[in-house]
Amino acid sequence: MRDKFRRSLVVALGATVVVAVGSVSASAAERDVAVACPTGYVCLLPLLGSGQPLLVPEGQGVSFDPALLITEITNSTKTGYCVTGQLSHGLAPGQTNTWDNSVRAVSPSIGACLSLPAP
């Protein structure tokens, strides 16, 4: 009787460990995957919030006051963009940057982006 109880306990404990490890692995994998950005948009992923990206339609710009803290920006358009903020830079079509940044504006590029320090 004791052996049967021990076997049941070991099986239940083993199943619990497998489920717990599977959950941890799934969570870690989800964090490593970039947020999908629909074609025709520039997507800004806020550092804090719901995890939903802010979508900027192709050809349009957006500005933020105060600056928006982001952790990822993706250009799913055919247009180059300029990102002005703590780290000002150009964002080519199809490019994704995954670093924390304080963004003041995102606008279509007219061929080059000025690298100005953020106010």
N, C-alpha and C positions, 0 to 999 in steps of 0.2 A: 504494500500500500504506500509506504514512504517513497519507494523508487518511482512509482507512478506519479506521485505528487511532485517529486523533484524534477522528473522529466517534463511535466506540464509547466512547472515554474521556469525551467530553462528555456523551453520553447517560447513561452510568453515574453520572457525577458529579451530573448534574441530578436523576436519580431518587433518589440518596442525600439530596440537599438537600431535596427534596419530602417524603420520608419523615421526615427529622429535624424539619422545620418542623411537619409534621402531628402528630408526637408531642409537641412542646413545646406546641402549641396545645391539644391534648386535655388535657394535664396541668393547664394553667392554667384551663381551663374546668371541670374536675372540682373544683378547689379553691374555685371561686366558687359552686358549687351547694350549698345547704343539705342536710344529711343528712335523709333521709325519716324521719318519726316516725309510727308506726302510730296509727290512731285509737284513743282510749281510754287513751293514755299521755302522761306528761310525759317528754321525752327530754333527757338531759344528755349533751353531747358532751365527754368529757375532753380537756384540752389536750394531754396526752401519752397515748400508748397505741396501741391497734389501729385507732382510728378508728370503733369501734362504740359507739353510744350506750348509756347506762345507762337502762333503762326503769323508770318508776314508774307502776304501774297507777292508773287514775282513782280518786279518793277516798282514796288512801293517801299517806303521807308517808315521807320518808327523811331521816336525818341522817348527818353525816360528822364523824369526829374522828380524824385531823386533817381540815381542810377539803379539799374536792375542787376542784382547779383545772379549770375548764371554759372552753370557748371558744364554746359555743352551748347554749341551752336553748329547747325548743319545747313548748308546751302544746297537745296534740292531744286535749283532753278538753272536756267541757261545763262544767267546774268551774274557777273562778278559783283560783290558787295564790299562796302567799307564798314568796318566795325570800329566805333570810337568809344574809348573807355580807358580803364586802367591800363589795359594792354590793347592799344589801337593796332589794327592790322587789316589786310585785305582778306577776303574769303572767296576763293574761286568756286565756280560751279562744281558741285559734287563733293566739296571739301567739308570735313567735320573737324572741329577743334574741341577737345575734351579737357579743358582746364578751367579753373574758377576764374571769373573775370567780373568786373563791375562795368556794365555797359551803359553808355549814355545815348548812343544812337546806332542804328543800322540803316544804311541807305545804299541804293544801287551805285556802283562805281561808274565814273565817266572815263575810265582808262587807268587811273592811278588813285591810290588813297594816300592822303597826307597823314604822316605819323606825328600827330600832335599829342602832347601830354593832356591827360584828362584834367578838367578844372577842379 
